[in-house]
C-alpha cells in the first residue's frame, strides 16, 4: 500500500478533529463485522447486538465497485475473514482481510490478471501526525482513526467474519 499526498493536504487535514469512541466494557468481543461502503460505516456485532459503529471510514481511491485486480484501488465486496494482524504495520495497527478468496482469484485468472492482495483494516500512516485523513486514500484497504483501529484491534479476534457491502 502506498500513500501519495500533496504537502498542502497535510495543512488542510490538520484543521479537522480525530474520531473518538466511548470505551467499551472490559472483555468485549465482537463475533462479526459489517462494512457498508456506501454508508461509510463499519459495525462490530456480538450476537445480534451492535457493540460499536465507526462512521466516516475511508476506502480505496476508487471506492465504487468490487476489487477485481491488483492496482484498481477498489475495496473488496463480499464475505471474508480477519486472517491476521500486524502491530508493526506502516499504518497504526492493521487487521488483514482474507481477500482474495477463490472466486476473486478465479475471476482475475480468467482475465489474465492478478487479483492483488494485502487488504487490511488499518489506522493512519505512521509517518503522519494529526487528525485522520479526510478523503479516500488507500489502495483498497479500510482506514479508521488510530483510536478506532486500536479499539477494533482489541475486540475483533482473528478468524472473525467480515461482510463488505457495496
C-alpha positions in Angstrom: 0.0 0.0 0.0 1.2 3.5 -0.8 0.2 6.9 0.3 0.9 9.8 -2.0 -0.4 13.0 -0.5 0.4 16.6 -1.6 2.2 18.6 1.0 -0.7 21.1 1.2 -3.1 18.3 2.1 -1.4 17.9 5.5 -2.0 21.5 6.3 -5.7 21.2 5.5 -6.1 17.9 7.3 -4.7 19.4 10.5 -7.8 21.5 10.8 -10.1 18.5 11.4 -10.8 16.6 14.6 -9.9 13.0 15.3 -12.8 10.5 15.6 -13.2 9.2 19.2 -15.2 6.3 20.6 -16.5 5.8 24.1 -14.7 3.0 25.9 -16.3 -0.5 25.8 -16.6 -2.7 28.8 -13.6 -4.9 29.5 -13.7 -8.2 27.8 -16.0 -7.0 25.0 -15.6 -9.3 22.0 -17.1 -9.0 18.5 -18.2 -12.1 16.6 -18.8 -10.5 13.2 -18.1 -7.3 11.3 -20.1 -5.5 8.7 -18.8 -2.8 6.4 -21.2 -0.7 4.3 -19.2 1.1 1.7 -22.0 3.4 0.6 -22.9 4.4 4.1 -19.1 4.6 5.1 -19.7 2.6 8.2 -18.0 -0.4 9.9 -20.1 -2.1 12.6 -19.0 -4.7 15.1 -21.6 -7.1 16.5 -21.8 -9.6 19.3 -24.7 -11.9 18.5 -27.4 -9.7 17.1 -26.3 -6.7 19.2 -24.3 -3.8 17.7 -21.4 -3.1 20.0 -19.7 -0.3 18.2 -20.1 1.7 15.0 -17.3 3.6 13.2 -18.5 6.2 10.8 -16.7 8.2 8.0 -14.5 5.2 7.2 -12.1 5.7 4.3 -11.7 3.4 1.4 -9.6 2.9 -1.7 -9.1 5.8 -4.1 -11.7 4.2 -6.4 -14.4 3.2 -3.8 -17.2 2.2 -6.1 -17.4 -1.4 -7.2 -15.7 -4.7 -6.1 -12.0 -5.1 -6.1 -11.1 -7.2 -9.1 -7.5 -6.6 -10.0 -4.2 -5.5 -8.4 -3.9 -1.8 -8.7 -7.6 -1.0 -9.2 -7.6 0.8 -5.8 -11.0 -0.6 -5.0 -12.1 -2.0 -1.7 -13.4 -5.6 -2.0 -17.0 -6.5 -1.5 -18.2 -9.9 -0.2 -17.7 -12.2 2.7 -14.2 -12.6 4.1 -12.5 -13.1 7.5 -9.9 -11.3 9.5 -7.0 -13.6 8.8 -4.2 -11.9 10.8 -2.9 -8.8 12.4 0.2 -6.7 12.2 1.2 -4.5 15.1 4.3 -3.3 13.2 2.5 -2.2 10.1 3.3 1.1 8.2 -0.1 2.1 9.5 -1.2 2.3 13.1 -2.2 -1.4 13.6 -3.7 -3.5 10.8 -6.1 -6.3 10.6 -5.7 -8.4 7.4 -8.8 -9.2 5.4 -8.8 -12.6 3.6 -9.1 -11.1 0.2 -8.7 -12.6 -2.4 -10.9 -15.7 -2.0 -11.2 -18.5 -4.5 -13.8 -16.6 -6.6 -11.7 -13.4 -6.6 -8.6 -15.4 -7.8 -10.6 -17.3 -10.4 -12.1 -14.1 -11.9 -8.7 -12.4 -12.1 -7.1 -15.5 -13.6 -9.8 -15.7 -16.2 -8.9 -12.2 -17.3 -5.1 -12.8 -17.2 -4.6 -10.5 -14.2 -3.6 -10.7 -10.6 -6.4 -10.1 -8.0 -4.0 -8.2 -5.8 -3.9 -8.7 -2.0 -2.7 -7.1 1.2 -6.1 -5.7 2.0 -6.4 -4.5 5.6 -8.4 -2.5 8.1 -5.9 -0.1 9.5 -5.2 3.2 11.1 -3.4 6.2 9.8 0.1 6.2 8.3 2.8 6.0 11.0 4.7 8.8 9.3 1.8 11.2 9.8 0.6 13.1 12.8 -2.7 14.9 13.3 -6.3 14.0 12.6 -7.3 11.2 10.3 -7.0 11.8 6.5 -10.4 13.2 5.4 -10.7 11.6 2.0 -10.4 8.1 0.4 -6.7 7.5 0.2 -5.9 3.7 0.5 -5.1 1.3 -2.3 -8.2 -0.7 -1.4 -8.0 -1.0 2.4 -10.4 0.3 5.0 -8.9 3.1 7.1 -10.1 4.2 10.5 -8.7 6.7 13.0 -5.9 5.4 15.2 -8.2 5.3 18.3 -10.8 3.4 16.3 -8.4 0.8 15.0 -7.0 0.3 18.5 -10.5 -0.4 19.8 -11.3 -2.7 16.9 -8.0 -4.5 17.3 -8.9 -5.2 21.0 -12.4 -6.6 20.3 -12.0 -8.4 16.9 -10.3 -11.8 17.1 -8.6 -13.5 14.2 -11.0 -15.5 12.2 -14.0 -13.2 12.7 -16.2 -13.0 9.6 -16.4 -9.7 7.8 -19.1 -8.8 5.2 -18.3 -5.9 3.0 -21.4 -4.5 1.2 -21.5 -2.0 -1.7 
